[in-house]
Amino acid sequence: MLYTHRVRTDALAAITHVNGTARIQTVSAVTNRHLYELLIAFKARTGYGVLCNTSLNFKERGFINQIADLSAYALNHNLDGFVVDGRSYLLKSSRSYQAYLRVSDSMVPDFRIDSLPVS
């Protein structure tokens, strides 16, 4: 279901509209087990069970539909990384990647983390 709620933290700026609200879509273990487990693991690591789902595009260049373009976008916009088809790509210098290196077991089964080069 789709709801609109007021955002109560600056930590979720990527999903917050200019009026301080965000549209949220809820999932459950029944409706989408893989996404539900990813959100639970993400919340355990970050404190927020929220991911931003968007159609990314380069200004005046159209939609991003190749990993190389997405990698360039992440680097140019100082993102920690991205997830595509159940695979996570994190910038080697990001705090998230460094924290992952300190964890002996991944919290999400079949969830691999690759690293982005630093250019």
MARKOLTOR-196752 format. One record per atom (N, C-alpha, C): residue in one letter; x, y, z. Coordinates in steps of 0.2 Angstrom, whole numbers, plus 2048, in hexadecimal, padded with zeros to 3 digits. Layout:
REM residues N
AXYZ
...
REM end
This chain:
REM residues 119
M8047FA800
M800800800
M804806800
L80280C7FE
L8058127FD
L802817802
Y80781A806
Y80581F80B
Y80982580B
T80782A80D
T80B83080E
T80C832815
H812833818
H81383481F
H81883A81F
R81883D825
R81D843826
R82383F829
V829841826
V83083F828
V83284282E
R83583E833
R837841839
R83E84283A
T842840835
T849841835
T84D84382F
D852847830
D85684982A
D85A843827
A85B83E82A
A85E838828
A85B835821
L855836820
L85183481A
L850839815
A85483D814
A85484380F
A852840808
A85583B806
A8548387FF
A84D8377FE
I849835803
I842833802
I83D839804
T84083E806
T83B844809
T83A849804
H83384A803
H8318507FE
H832856801
V83285C7FE
V833862800
V82E864806
N828861806
N82386380B
N82485E812
G82A85B812
G82C857818
G828850818
T82584E813
T821847813
T82584280E
A82383C80F
A82683780A
A820832809
R820830803
R81B82A801
R81F824802
I81B81F806
I81E819808
I81A813805
Q81D80E803
Q81A808801
Q81C803806
T8187FF809
T8197FA80E
T81A7F380B
V81E7EF80D
V81E7E880B
V81E7E3812
S81D7DD811
S81D7D8816
S8207D2814
A8227CE819
A8257C8817
A8217C3812
V81A7C4813
V8167C180E
V8167C3807
T8167CA807
T8157CD800
T81C7CD7FC
N8217CE800
N8287CE7FC
N82D7CC801
R82E7C6802
R8337C3807
R83A7C6806
H83D7C6800
H8447C97FF
H8447D0801
L8407D47FF
L8407DB800
L83F7DD808
Y83B7D980B
Y8397D9812
Y8407D8816
E8437D2814
E8497D0817
E84F7D6816
L84F7D8810
L8547DE80F
L8537E4813
L84C7E6814
L84B7EB818
L84C7EA820
I84B7E4822
I84C7E2829
I8547E382A
A8587E0826
A85F7E0826
A8627E7826
F85F7EB821
F8617F2821
F85F7F6827
K85A7F582A
K8587F8830
K85C7F6836
A85E7F0836
A8637EE83B
A8697F183B
R86C7F3835
R8727F6834
R8727FE835
T86C801832
T86C808832
T86780B837
G862807839
G85D80A83E
G85780C83A
Y85780C833
Y85280E82F
Y85080882A
G84A80582A
G847800826
G844803820
V84880881C
V84680C817
V84B80B811
L84880A80B
L84C80B805
L84980F800
C84D8137FC
C84A8187F7
C84A8147F1
N8448147EE
N8438117E7
N8418167E2
T8458177DD
T84481D7D9
T84681B7D2
S84481E7CD
S84681E7C6
S84C8237C5
L8528207C5
L8588257C5
L8598277BE
N85B82D7BD
N85D82F7B6
N8628357B7
F8668357B1
F86B83B7B1
F8678417AE
K8698477B1
K86584D7AE
K86784D7A6
E86184D7A3
E86284E79B
E865848798
R86684379B
R86983D798
R864837798
G85F83779B
G85A83179C
G85B82C7A1
F8588277A2
F8588227A7
F85F81E7A7
I86181D7AD
I8678197AE
I8658117AE
N86880E7A9
N8668077A8
N86C8027A8
Q8728057A9
Q8788017A9
Q87C8027B0
I87F7FC7B2
I8837FC7B8
I8888027B8
A88B8027B3
A8918077B2
A88E80E7B3
D8888107B0
D8858177B1
D8838187B8
L8808127BB
L87E8137C2
L8848147C7
S8898107C5
S8908117C9
S8928187C9
A89281B7C3
A8948227C2
A8908277C6
Y8898257C5
Y88482A7C9
Y8868297D0
A8878237D3
A8888237DA
A88E8267DC
L8948267D8
L89A82A7DA
L8998317D9
N8958337D4
N89483B7D3
N89083E7D8
H88C83A7DC
H88783C7E0
H88883A7E8
N88E8387E9
N8918367EF
N88C8317F3
L88982C7EF
L8858277F2
L88A8217F5
D88781E7FA
D88B8187FC
D88B8127F7
G8868127F3
G88680C7EF
G87E80B7EC
F87D8057EA
F8768047E7
F8767FC7E7
V86F7FA7E6
V86E7F37E6
V86A7F27DF
V86D7ED7DB
V86A7EB7D5
V8697E37D5
D8637E17D4
D8627D97D3
D8647D57D9
G8637D87DF
G8657D47E5
G86D7D57E7
R8707D97E3
R8787DA7E4
R8797E17E6
S87D7E27EC
S87E7E87EE
S8857EB7EC
Y8867F17EA
Y88C7F47E7
Y88D7FA7EC
L8937F97F0
L8947FF7F5
L89B8027F3
L89C8087F4
L8A280C7F3
L8A78097F8
K8AD8077F6
K8B28057FB
K8B3809801
S8B3810800
S8B4815805
S8AE817809
S8A8814808
S8A281680C
S8A2812812
R89F816817
R89F81381E
R89B80C81E
S89680C819
S892806819
S896800817
Y89B801812
Y89F7FC810
Y8A47FA815
Q8A77FF818
Q8AC7FD81E
Q8A87F9823
A8A27FB825
A89E7F782A
A89D7F0828
Y89B7EF822
Y89A7E981F
Y8A17E4820
L8A67E781F
L8AD7E381F
L8AE7E1826
R8AB7E582B
R8AC7E3832
R8A77DD834
V8A27DC830
V89D7D7832
V89F7D082F
S89F7CB833
S8A27C5831
S89C7C182C
D8967C182E
D8917BE82A
D88C7C4828
S88A7C3821
S8857C781F
S87E7C6822
M87B7CB823
M8747CB826
M86F7C8822
V8707C981B
V86B7C7816
V86D7C1812
P86A7BB812
P86D7B580E
P86D7B7807
D8727B5803
D8727B67FC
D8737BD7FA
F8757C17FF
F8767C97FD
F87D7CA7FD
R8807CB7F7
R8877CC7F6
R8887D47F6
I88E7D57F8
I8907DC7F8
I8977DD7F4
D8967E17EE
D89C7E27EA
D89E7E97EC
S8A47EB7E9
S8A67F27EB
S8A77F67E4
L8A57FD7E5
L8A68017DF
L8AD8047DF
P8B08057DA
P8B78087DA
P8B780F7DC
V8BC8127DF
V8BC8197E0
V8C081C7DB
S8BD8217D7
S8C08247D2
S8C382B7D4
REM end
